[in-house]
């Protein structure tokens, strides 16, 4: 299913969880990319701003 069809909360949760997995795997750039996308959609989501050090 195309990402743009998912309800917003589903995309946000998926991006956040994916970013955490990337961090755990030592893939900081990929984690950062996911967090940046999430921040662009919702800057107040969880601890995204803190993880991006904003």
C-alpha positions as CSV (number, residue, x, y, z in Angstrom):
1,X,0.0,0.0,0.0
2,X,1.3,3.4,-0.8
3,X,2.5,5.4,2.2
4,X,0.2,8.3,1.4
5,X,-2.9,6.2,1.9
6,X,-2.0,5.3,5.5
7,X,-3.7,7.3,8.1
8,X,-1.4,9.9,9.5
9,X,-1.0,8.2,12.9
10,X,0.0,5.0,11.1
11,X,2.7,6.7,9.1
12,X,4.0,8.5,12.1
13,X,4.2,5.4,14.3
14,X,5.9,3.5,11.5
15,X,8.5,6.2,10.9
16,X,9.2,6.5,14.6
17,X,9.6,2.8,15.2
18,X,11.7,2.4,12.0
19,X,14.0,5.2,13.2
20,X,14.5,3.5,16.6
21,X,15.3,0.2,14.8
22,X,17.8,2.0,12.6
23,X,19.4,3.6,15.7
24,X,19.7,0.2,17.4
25,X,21.4,-1.2,14.3
26,X,23.9,1.6,14.3
27,X,22.5,3.2,11.1
28,X,22.3,6.8,12.4
29,X,21.9,8.4,9.0
30,X,18.9,6.3,8.1
31,X,17.4,6.9,11.6
32,X,17.9,10.6,11.2
33,X,16.2,10.6,7.8
34,X,13.1,9.0,9.2
35,X,13.1,11.4,12.2
36,X,13.4,14.4,9.9
37,X,10.4,13.2,7.8
38,X,8.4,12.7,11.0
39,X,9.4,16.1,12.3
40,X,8.3,17.7,9.1
41,X,4.8,16.2,9.6
42,X,4.5,16.7,13.3
43,X,7.3,18.6,15.2
44,X,5.6,17.7,18.5
45,X,5.6,13.9,18.0
46,X,7.0,12.0,21.0
47,X,10.7,13.0,21.5
48,X,11.6,13.5,17.8
49,X,12.9,17.1,18.3
50,X,15.2,15.9,21.2
51,X,16.4,13.0,19.1
52,X,17.2,15.4,16.3
53,X,18.8,17.7,18.9
54,X,16.7,20.7,18.0
